[in-house]
Amino acid sequence: MTFKSQEEKNQKYYEEIMYISSNYYIFKKNPKTKVHSLTKVFTLYLILIFILFISFLFIPKLYAISVVAFLLLIIYIYLLVEAKYKLREYMKQQNSIIKIDETGIENTRKNMTSTKLYWDAIEHIIINKNTISVLPKNFSHSAIFIEIHSKEETLKALKKYNKLHLLTDNSNKY
């Protein structure tokens, strides 16, 4: 079964990919984990660290901790800027072609190499709010992400190839 994914310029899709990629171990251990926006998480951390920094400035004995909080603030500002840059770059990518067959799942992008995960290399297929994440068993393989508009085609293909046991549906959490 072959279908075209529609992820081009879909910011929520790419934010979910960034969050899942940066928290891969969490999703590997517990595929029922809820996905958040990575930029919103960084912004929340920035606010919390800024509050800590300001509060430690008013306690003279805790100046050393305020320096640590200030350094954390700088690091999280950098990470937020980097995440925003990566998001802009990801959104420039074109739609991909997803092929699900008896051997596995393949993601092909125009003018780029394709990524294929064989069924025995897939640990979880997780349906989230904006993505369908195909997570491999180890890091020697790349994860494949499918846009949520292709949910019905993906479910039909998984049923056809008897791979529904790999599926975790988190779409009802949102």
N, C-alpha and C positions, 0 to 999 in steps of 0.2 A: 504494500500500500504506500503510495507516494502522495504527498501534499505539500503545499507551500505555506510556510509560516509567515506571519505578518508582523514581525517585530520592529520593522524600520521606524525609527523616531518615536518609539514607545518608551517613555521615560520610566514609568512604573515597572515595566518588564525588566529593564536593565538595572534598576535599583534593587529589585528582588534577586537578580542574578548576582549582583555584587555582595549582597548580604549573605546569600547561601554560599557563595565561594569563600568569603572571609570566615564563615562559621561552619565549614565543611564537617569538622569532627562532631559538632553538636548534632547536625542532621544525620550523620552516619550512625551515631549511637541512638538517637531518638528522632525518627523521621516524622513524628507528630508535632514537632516544634513549630511554633507560629513564626512567620516571616515578618520582619519589620523593614522600614526604609533605612538603609545604612546612613544616609545623610541626616535623617532625623535623629538617629542614635548618636551620631557624632555631635550634633547640635545640643542634644540633651546633656551629654557628658561635658561639653564646653560650659554650659550654664552652671552645672553642679561644681565643676572645678573652679570657675570664676567666683562663685559664692564662697567656696572654701578659702580661696586665696584672699578675698576681701576680709573674711571673718578672722583669719589668722594674722592679718596685718594689725589688728586692734589688740592682740594679745602679745606683749613684748617677749615672753618666754617661748613663743611659737614662731619666731621669725624664720627659723630653719625650715619648718614645715611649709611656711608661705613660699619660700624659694622653690621647694619641691613642687608645690601646687602651681607656681608660675611656670616651671619647666613643663609640667604636664599640660598646662594650658597651651603653651607654644606647640607642643607635639600634636595635640588634638586639633589645633588650628591648621597645622600642616596636613594632617590626615584628612580633614574636611576638604581642604583645597584640592588635594590629590584625588579624593573621591569624586568631587565635582568635575575635575578635568577628565578622569576616566569615563565618567558618565557621558560627557560631551563627545568623547571619542567613540564610545560604543554606539551612540545614537547615530553615527555617520554610516554604520554598517547597513548593508542591504539585506533584504529578506533572504531566508535560506529555504532549501528544499529538504524536507524530512522524508526519509524512506524507512519504513518498518517492514521487515520481511522475516522469513523463517530463521535467518542467522542472527539478526539483531536490529539495532537502530542506527541509522546513519544520518548525519547532518552535513549538507553540502552548501557552501556559499559560493556565489559567483566569483570567478577569478581567484579562488583560494582552495587549499586542500580540504578534503572532507574529513570528518571525524566519525569513526564507527565504533560502537560498543557491541560486542557479541553478547548473547543472552547470558552466558556463563560468567561474564565479567561485570554484570549489572547487579548491584546490591539492592537499590531502592529506586522506585519511580514515584515521585511525590508530586501530587497536584496541589498547588498553592493558589493564591488569589490571581496572580498574573502569569505564572509560569507552570510548566510541567518540567520537573527536574529529573533527569536520569543520572543517578549517582553511581559511579563505578565502585568496585570492591577495593581497589587500591589506586595509588597515585600514578601508576604507570599508564593509566588511561585518563582521558579528559572527560569531564562531565558534559552532558548534552542538555541544552535547555530548549524547550518548545513553547511557543506562545500559547496562551490559554484558549484562544479562539479555535485551536486545533484539538480541543479536548475530545470531542465526539469521535473524530477520526482515530485519535490515539487509543481511545477505549475500545473501538471496534477492532483495531489491529491487535491489541493486547488479548482481547477475547479470542480472536481468530487463531492466534499462535499459542493460546493457553498459558499466558504469562500474567494473569491478573493477580497472582500471589505476590508479585513484586510491587504492587500498587498500594500507595497510602494516599488517601484522599483527605487533604486538609482544607479544601475549599469551603467547608461549612463553618470554619472558624472565623471567617471574615464577614 
